[in-house]
Amino acid sequence: MLDAAHALISKSDTKAQGIWARAAAHLCRQALEASLDKLWTARMPEMTETSMRAQLACLPTYLDNDDLAGRIAYTWSALSNACHHHVYELERQRLSPALQWSMTFQWPSDFVRIPVEEWGRRPIEELALKYDTVEAHGWYRNLEPTVAALQAFLNDDDVLLDYSAGTGILASRLLTGDPDFGILLVDSSPKFLRLALEKFRHDERVAFRWVRYLRDEKRIQFVDEVIQGEILAHGIKAVSSTNAIHLYYDLPATIACWKRILCRDGAVFAQSGNIRHPRAPAEHWIIDETVAAVHEEAVRIVAADPNYRLYAEGTREPERMKTYERLRRKFFLPVRDLDYYLEAFETAGLPVTDVSYTAYDADVEQWYQFLSAYHEGVLGWVGGSERIEGKPPGPKAIEDRLALMRKAMDRVFEGNTSFLAGWTYLRADKGR
Ligand SMILES: C[S@@+](CC[C@H](N)C(=O)[O-])C[C@H]1O[C@@H](n2cnc3c(N)ncnc32)[C@H](O)[C@@H]1O
């Protein structure tokens, strides 16, 4: 298969015109899957019957080599991406040759675009790769209004600071328009930032900063503790925060810092699907609240199905279930009202100037794929979590957990293939 892929890439063949790159990616992915099949046949034959997602999740345990397992997962995910067309990628290919030569954006001379730090040399981790797959999900259309607002607001030479940039999905959408502004990606997760670095290392418009957790002070570093000098004098024109503001435990302090680094006419563009909006219709979901519903439904399923007898026993221990509820709330934080956010912006001296709300069709299967990356948080009580029990669940328990999640989701969404999830958008202008 690899030989066939190599032949496609190296020879010019008019019959394969337009499809050779994708065909080569398909062949390489099949070759990788065949190698994994061989590995599982030798080490754990039951795994060959499981989904690729479950296989990649179990790989670090069975390979005993996190680096190699991470690279395999990354290669499979990158090949899978290459096997599918993304509209925004096509647009980039069409636009970039004509525009790239005219690019002039430059970071200030004393600014280090990629700090030489340990996180940048780490292997790419599976959790980040899994998160990154949401880029292709329909519900990630939630970025569209933010992309449009930033494109309208930013001019050449401006700097956007994408706070909680994650794996850089917002940046990749902005960059498809080949803008001439800089994007500084800031995140508290070195794992996510590492994947973002992998994607944009060669794009001079993108810079990276890790804000670390300061254990003694029990807080995450402020952005102005990791950027200094000319970049602050140059001024940050906009701060974006997408799908993350509901995670900040000291929101007023975070916003106050945004205010400090913004230039005089700068603005914040924040959005989240986990804000309770008072005018949201009752049938719209707060996306993280689906998790508690899935958990409750899974408890009902294991109680009724003798195949899950073992797991049902565990659900009858109230203390154990409380411990797993606390674990779930660490992954999926309790939802806060819109007023909480408006007050936090007000307190920080950066009052909100615009609020809007939009609902998106979230595909149940895609939401399942996303949640499966956090199966420990959703249904940790099925098979147990290492951080609670001291030992990891076996592959069978992970398979059961994933299958239960899927079944429970079908019931929660009453067999529908999609549900409506509401997103709230906030804008705050420093100049007003
Ligand atoms: C759901 S992801 C969203 C990533 C990205 N903005 C997007 O829309 O795809 C949430 C991100 O927030 C980051 N995060 C969580 N708490 C944070 C904090 N207090 N300060 C900075 N980043 C934080 C996480 O590391 C993660 O990358």
The ligand as an SDF file (V2000), in Angstrom:
LIG
                    3D

 27 29  0  0  0  0  0  0  0  0999 V2000
  -12.5990   23.9910   24.7580 C   0  0  0  0  0  0  0  0  0  0  0  0
  -10.9740   24.5700   24.4930 S   0  0  0  0  0  0  0  0  0  0  0  0
  -11.2310   25.8290   23.2890 C   0  0  0  0  0  0  0  0  0  0  0  0
  -10.0300   26.0700   22.4420 C   0  0  0  0  0  0  0  0  0  0  0  0
  -10.2000   27.0910   21.3160 C   0  0  0  0  0  0  0  0  0  0  0  0
  -10.3850   28.4220   21.7970 N   0  0  0  0  0  0  0  0  0  0  0  0
  -11.3020   26.6860   20.3800 C   0  0  0  0  0  0  0  0  0  0  0  0
  -12.3340   27.3880   20.2900 O   0  0  0  0  0  0  0  0  0  0  0  0
  -11.1550   25.6480   19.7300 O   0  0  0  0  0  0  0  0  0  0  0  0
  -10.6770   25.4670   25.9770 C   0  0  0  0  0  0  0  0  0  0  0  0
   -9.2500   25.9560   26.1280 C   0  0  0  0  0  0  0  0  0  0  0  0
   -9.1900   26.8240   27.2750 O   0  0  0  0  0  0  0  0  0  0  0  0
   -7.9440   26.6100   27.9210 C   0  0  0  0  0  0  0  0  0  0  0  0
   -8.0820   27.1440   29.2930 N   0  0  0  0  0  0  0  0  0  0  0  0
   -8.8180   26.6440   30.2910 C   0  0  0  0  0  0  0  0  0  0  0  0
   -8.7150   27.4340   31.3920 N   0  0  0  0  0  0  0  0  0  0  0  0
   -7.8800   28.4420   31.0690 C   0  0  0  0  0  0  0  0  0  0  0  0
   -7.3900   29.5740   31.7730 C   0  0  0  0  0  0  0  0  0  0  0  0
   -7.7380   29.8170   33.0190 N   0  0  0  0  0  0  0  0  0  0  0  0
   -6.5530   30.4290   31.1270 N   0  0  0  0  0  0  0  0  0  0  0  0
   -6.1980   30.1770   29.8460 C   0  0  0  0  0  0  0  0  0  0  0  0
   -6.6500   29.1310   29.1250 N   0  0  0  0  0  0  0  0  0  0  0  0
   -7.4770   28.2700   29.7360 C   0  0  0  0  0  0  0  0  0  0  0  0
   -7.7390   25.1260   27.7850 C   0  0  0  0  0  0  0  0  0  0  0  0
   -6.4030   24.7670   27.9760 O   0  0  0  0  0  0  0  0  0  0  0  0
   -8.2200   24.8680   26.3650 C   0  0  0  0  0  0  0  0  0  0  0  0
   -7.2080   24.9980   25.4380 O   0  0  0  0  0  0  0  0  0  0  0  0
  1  2  1  0
  2  3  1  0
  2 10  1  0
  3  4  1  0
  4  5  1  0
  5  6  1  0
  5  7  1  0
  7  8  2  0
  7  9  1  0
 10 11  1  0
 11 12  1  0
 11 26  1  0
 12 13  1  0
 13 14  1  0
 13 24  1  0
 14 15  1  0
 14 23  1  0
 15 16  2  0
 16 17  1  0
 17 18  1  0
 17 23  2  0
 18 19  1  0
 18 20  2  0
 20 21  1  0
 21 22  2  0
 22 23  1  0
 24 25  1  0
 24 26  1  0
 26 27  1  0
M  CHG  2   2   1   9  -1
M  END
$$$$
